[in-house]
């Protein structure tokens, strides 16, 4: 591999990783594919780039491509790449759990909105009064019991006796 190809690989590889982290999955797939074309796919760096490409495929919801590449990587010469591919393949093939609708937040589609209109959506008002509100009662201070119940003195004496017995038994 020439120094020029190594530099191009590094640039495309970094651009692909950064695009993936920004949520630009199509751009990430393009950059990572271009990077893989510039390096030996059986090398350690080639394996890393392909693992990132599997992740980009998953994020772009191209699951069949991700599975196919992951299965291919389970026979990669680099042991770390093989191990990661096996883990990712296990996760991809795991059964999908249904999430209750209450766990989801619906995001309105603003693509077809008029550009002049406000993009803010008003919150829905609750249909029934919330029962989560704390109601504070006004209490007359003269009704509060202020008589000492001697608990503090009892606790103090009990602690003193325990500490004294520990010191006493510690000497013997």
ChimeraX attribute file (.defattr): number of C-alpha atoms within 10 A of each C-alpha:
attribute: neighborCount
match mode: 1-to-1
recipient: residues
	/A:1	8
	/A:2	9
	/A:3	8
	/A:4	10
	/A:5	14
	/A:6	14
	/A:7	12
	/A:8	16
	/A:9	23
	/A:10	17
	/A:11	14
	/A:12	22
	/A:13	27
	/A:14	17
	/A:15	18
	/A:16	28
	/A:17	22
	/A:18	16
	/A:19	20
	/A:20	24
	/A:21	12
	/A:22	10
	/A:23	13
	/A:24	16
	/A:25	23
	/A:26	15
	/A:27	17
	/A:28	28
	/A:29	23
	/A:30	16
	/A:31	25
	/A:32	29
	/A:33	18
	/A:34	16
	/A:35	27
	/A:36	20
	/A:37	13
	/A:38	21
	/A:39	21
	/A:40	13
	/A:41	18
	/A:42	16
	/A:43	14
	/A:44	17
	/A:45	19
	/A:46	23
	/A:47	25
	/A:48	19
	/A:49	27
	/A:50	26
	/A:51	22
	/A:52	20
	/A:53	28
	/A:54	26
	/A:55	22
	/A:56	28
	/A:57	22
	/A:58	17
	/A:59	17
	/A:60	17
	/A:61	12
	/A:62	13
	/A:63	17
	/A:64	12
	/A:65	14
	/A:66	24
	/A:67	20
	/A:68	12
	/A:69	18
	/A:70	27
	/A:71	16
	/A:72	13
	/A:73	24
	/A:74	20
	/A:75	15
	/A:76	20
	/A:77	14
	/A:78	17
	/A:79	13
	/A:80	14
	/A:81	25
	/A:82	20
	/A:83	15
	/A:84	17
	/A:85	25
	/A:86	17
	/A:87	13
	/A:88	20
	/A:89	20
	/A:90	13
	/A:91	11
	/A:92	16
	/A:93	10
	/A:94	9
	/A:95	8
	/A:96	8
	/A:97	6
	/A:98	6
	/A:99	8
	/A:100	7
	/A:101	8
	/A:102	7
	/A:103	7
	/A:104	8
	/A:105	7
	/A:106	8
	/A:107	6
	/A:108	8
	/A:109	7
	/A:110	11
	/A:111	7
	/A:112	6
	/A:113	10
	/A:114	9
	/A:115	9
	/A:116	6
	/A:117	7
	/A:118	8
	/A:119	11
	/A:120	7
	/A:121	8
	/A:122	6
	/A:123	6
	/A:124	6
	/A:125	7
	/A:126	7
	/A:127	6
	/A:128	6
	/A:129	8
	/A:130	7
	/A:131	7
	/A:132	6
	/A:133	7
	/A:134	6
	/A:135	7
	/A:136	6
	/A:137	6
	/A:138	6
	/A:139	8
	/A:140	7
	/A:141	8
	/A:142	7
	/A:143	7
	/A:144	8
	/A:145	7
	/A:146	8
	/A:147	6
	/A:148	8
	/A:149	8
	/A:150	8
	/A:151	9
	/A:152	10
	/A:153	11
	/A:154	11
	/A:155	11
	/A:156	10
	/A:157	12
	/A:158	12
	/A:159	12
	/A:160	12
	/A:161	12
	/A:162	11
	/A:163	11
	/A:164	12
	/A:165	11
	/A:166	11
	/A:167	11
	/A:168	10
	/A:169	8
	/A:170	8
	/A:171	6
	/A:172	5
